[in-house]
Structure formats: structure tokens, C-alpha cells
Amino acid sequence: MSLSWSKINSSLQHKLLLLTLLPLALTAAGFALMAGYWTSSYTDRQLYMKVSADLSVANGTLNIMQKEHENTLTQLASSYEFRTNLQLDNRRILQVQLLEIKLNRSLDFLRFIPVEKLPEINEPSFVPLLERLEQKQAINGITVLKSSELDKIAFGLGSKGKIILIDTPRAAPTDKQIEDRSMVLRALVPVTDDFGELIGVLDSGVILNNTSKAVDTIRDLVYGKGTLPEDGIGTVTLFLDDVRISTNVPQDITNPISSEEATLKNRAIGTRVSAEVRKEVLLKGENWINRAFVVNDWYISAYQPLIDLNNKKIGMIYAGFTEAPFTKIYYKTLLESGTFIALIMLVASVVVINHTNQLLKPLRKIHSVVRTVRNGNTYPRIGKLDSSDELVDLAKQFDVMLDLLEQREQQIRQSNDRLEATVDKRTKSLSLRTEALKDHIRLLKSTRKQLLDKEKLAVLGELTAGIAHEINNPAAVILGNMDLLVAELGANAAPVQEEVDMVIQQVYRIRSLINNLLQYSRPGHYVDHFEHHPVNSIIDDTLLLVSHALDNQNVSIIKNYQSSCPVEVNYQQVQQVIVNLILNASHALDGPGKIELETHDWIQNDKVKGAIINVIDHGKGISSNHLAKIFDPFFTTKESGTGLGLSISYGIIRRQGGNIEVESHEGEGTTFSVYLLENAVVSGDGSLDGILQGLAEVERTNRRATAELP
């Protein structure tokens, strides 16, 4: 009965509201459609058309500047004074004339290169243009010059374009902190004699980095007075790659740059373009006509790639204006229209609600009780009503139904409590069994791996014992003969004493390596000898052992020592580990390159625990499939490798209480980190006891879980 009444009440209310509020809903929908159509079909389209035209004007103005630059050199090349000084070889007067023009035209450099000097110019930006110049073609455009190349043209000129990069929201991540290249507005004009033969080239350029003249000229032309709303900011920017090198975009949007401002402090020079614009314009070479986030605000923006003299993308030119003033105008119009419609809807709603309340007044009390019961409260009752009709009879039946519902709810709640207790008990038992099974699987996997390693080590031990016997005997003969040789030579051995000591040292190192190999295969049979040593001196001594191999490959070592904590280690074993890591790093380079060696203190819980050695190469890297296996015995990717180098190194460091970690990315390089303790903690081979103890603990857990089941 209640369900039927609920449907009737809901249907009646919906019909009344639909009948009375339909005109208001149609009005609101029409307004929403009108606002959406106006925004998409007029405002956005007009703004994008404007900014596209602004970009065309800005690009055209930049081309005019380039042409004017070329015309300046063309006029100079054809001037009587210049040609006379060339014919008379008046070099001093010629230099004075070039200097005057350079100052008058605000050029950063202006030089005349005689034809016989052209082959000697080895500047990277000049050499590709030489063929066109020899064909007497004038060249103008934008190019990028390194600071070293600018310094060759004029001493100290390279520092003028230096820009410190600023972290910019939404920009692509980069490790670069300084841009020392310069974007140059450059013109080259061939100079010919009276017979049309080439006698030289005039070369001039204007550095655009850290300047404002070009962008302010374009901005004043494109965004003059009256072209934007009162609060609108029009901006123009030149980018080198994705870095703003010349711009009038303000760092602080609340303090825009006026056309009269001469300083660069408030300009966003050194900031970078957003990652989405960089991808579309620089990487794909497409124009961007859309809204974009510029430094600290949204702009209606247009970007276009800049092409240098060799037809390569070197940056972008940008024109745009702030979006906020147009958004403000849009919302103001929308608010005014919405307010007017809202007033109409308010008056109509008051009339509708007033009449609806009068119609639904007899049903309000019944509806209130129904809503309370629907929320889970069965105690309220409708009670006695003032009228006597079908609604009164319905209310009485509803109260009777609520009494029955309350009794049923009490019964269901008691049954539910008993069921939950039973389910919790069963769930707990199943959880214990599941955890026990997981522990079994983990321990079985660990046991299998250790058994395989021990089988490999057993084979290695037998092989190593034979090798050690065969090598130690010749090593002992070499040592004995060296002692005899020194004794026979006496004082005559002094000139080669260093070489003799080196031979003896290397023989002892051979024997140490054999002992280390035996120790790796049979770690329980050896006791290491530990001493405290500065980690930096260990590395320096080790470099002497690998210097010949590194020199043959033309590999340089870059040191960055910051560790001050001594470490307790077996000196020769740690040397063996470092030699192995350095040689592996050199092999990863596949040719000349550099290896970085870093040390710093190992700090844990604000206490110095030891030292860390980082061996860094920028080679081919290690694939993710191989990275998890590189410390396994006999695993190697080299054709002539044994797969024991890193495994032995790992065992040596772990036995001394330290650790080795590796981080690698294919195509970028690899970093091995060796952790050494200030006070060594010698570890034994108790893995089997740990496995048996773990299995026993898992079995006890399983028995407890089984015993708790009913």
C-alpha cells in the first residue's frame, strides 16, 4: 500500500512541476544554447583569427628587419669610400669606417673577410654558407652561434647572450641551467671588384638574446593603442629552442611592461615554453593557434617555427595577448543576460511554488513521515489527521505497517549479528591458511635459487682449486727469481727498482685474486683481513692498475671526492671490486669516453654509517631483462665473459657488511653504487639454517590455523 501511495504522490508532484516549470526550463535551455553558440562561433573564432593575423604581421616585420640588415651591408659594399679603401688597402681607415657603421646601426659585430681568408674560416655556422657566398649570393636571416664562435668573431662577445634558465610551470623537464648560445640576426654580402670578381665578404650580426628592441618594435606595431581591451596585454617573443631569449612577456602579470620601459628586469627572459607547445611547434614543425599557458597566465597565442640560414628549426616566434580581459567581457555579458533571465524565472517560480504548496498541503504530513521511514527511522507515526477521507484510512494502514516493520527489523538485526560472528571466525581461519601458503611458496623459491647457486659454486670450487694450484706455483717461482735477480744486481737494481716492485706487487695481486676466487666459491673456509683505509686513496691506488687499459681506449676519469669517513675493508678485495667496475664501465662505452668516480659519506638516520662509491658511465646501459640477473654466477652478455666478475664483487662486498646497487637506462648509461661500512660486519653463510627455521615457523602457523577451525 505504501509503495502504491509513493508512486501516486511522486507522479502527481512531477506532473504539476512539469506543467508549471516547463516554460522556465525551455527558457534556461535556450539561453545555455545561445551562450554556447556565441562562445564557440564568435568569440573564440574571432580571437584565433586575430592572433593568427598578429603572428603573420610579427613574422613579416621580422623578415623586413632581416632585409634592412642586408640592405645596410649592400649599401656599404657599393659605397665609394669603402671600395676606395679596399683598392688602396687602407686597413686602418677601413676598420674605422666599419666601426662607425657598426655603432650607428647598433650592430654587435661587423667585419670584412678578404677572399683569400675565406677558406681559413672554420666557424661551424659560416662553413655551410661558403658555397653560396662564392657564387656571389647575399644571405640574410637568423642563425644560432655558440659563445665560443662569437668570441672568435669578437673577443668577449659570447658572454652577451648568456641566459640563466628559470623554472617555468608546465615546461618540459630539463637538466640544462644556462643557455650560452645566441640567436643572431645575421647578414652576409659578397663584395666584388669592377670586373665582378669576388674580393671578400661583409659579415654582420645583431645578437637577439637579452634584447628588447626587436620584440618591442613588433609589439608596438601589432598591439598598438585600441587593438586590445583596457586590461589586455599584447606580447611578442623570440625563442631559442624552447627558451625565451627576447620577450616583453612580464614575469609578474600584475606589473606589465610598458613600451617605454628600457630595462629587462621584469621580462620573462630565461623562462621556457609549455611542453604541449614545444611538442607541436618544435618537434612536429606545426603552427600553434590556440590558447596556451605563458609563464604565469593563459594567453591567446600563436607560435611559428623559426628556420635558420641552413633551413633548420632553431626556435619559435610568438605573438599573443592575455585571455583574461576577453573572458571578463564574456562573463560580464553572460552575467547581465543571466541576471535578467533569473529575475523572470524568480517571479515565475514564486507563483508556481505558491500554487503548488496549496495543492500539496494535505499530503505534506504524510510525505514527511514516509521520507523519515525511508531514511531508516521506523519510530515516527502519522497519527490522527484533521480530515476524514481516503487519505486518513491510508495513514492508519501505514502506521500499522510501520509497527510490523519495526518488529521484523529487530528479528533481522539479531540474525545478522549471529551471521557476522560466524563469517568473521571462518574468514580469520582462511586468512591464516592463505598467509601460511604464501610463506611456503616464498621460502621454496628462495631455497631453489640458493641450491642452484650452491651447485654452481661447488663446480666453481673444484675448478678454482685446480687453477689456484697451477697458478700459485709459477707465481712462487716468479717471486723467487725476482728476489734472486735483485740480490744479483745489488745496487745496479736501483734504476729498475720501481718496475721490479710493480712486478712483485702484481704477482701478489694474482695470488690474491686466486684466493678471492677460492673465497667466493668456499666462503666458509676463509677469514678476511680488515683494516681502516680512506676510500679516496683506495680509488686513486686502483686507478694506477687500470690506467694502461683506459689510456689504450682513450677513456678519461672524472673524480668527485666528497667522502671523509674511513672504511674498514680488505684492501686488495675492494681494489679488485673497483677494478672490475671500472673495466666494465669502459667496456660499456664501446670506444673513447669518460667515467665518473664519485664518493660521499653514507648517512643513515642522521649518522655517518660509512662511505659510498659511485662508478658512472654514459654507455649503452643494461636492459631491464638483464638488470635483475647481473649479480648471478655465470650470467654474462659478453662473448668472452665468464659471468663471475660482478658475482664475485657482490660476494666480496656483502661479506664485508656492505652492498652493491645498480641503476641503468638503455642508451643513457649505468651507475654502480658500492656501500662500505666504517666498521665492517663480517657475514657468514647461515642461509640454510635461516631457511629451515623459516619453514618450521610457517609449519607452526599452518598448524595453528588448522586447529582454530571449528
Summary of the structure (lengths in Angstrom):
residues: 710
radius of gyration: 42.4
end to end distance: 45.9
largest distance: 136.9
contacts: 2040
relative contact order: 0.06
helix: 57%
strand: 19%
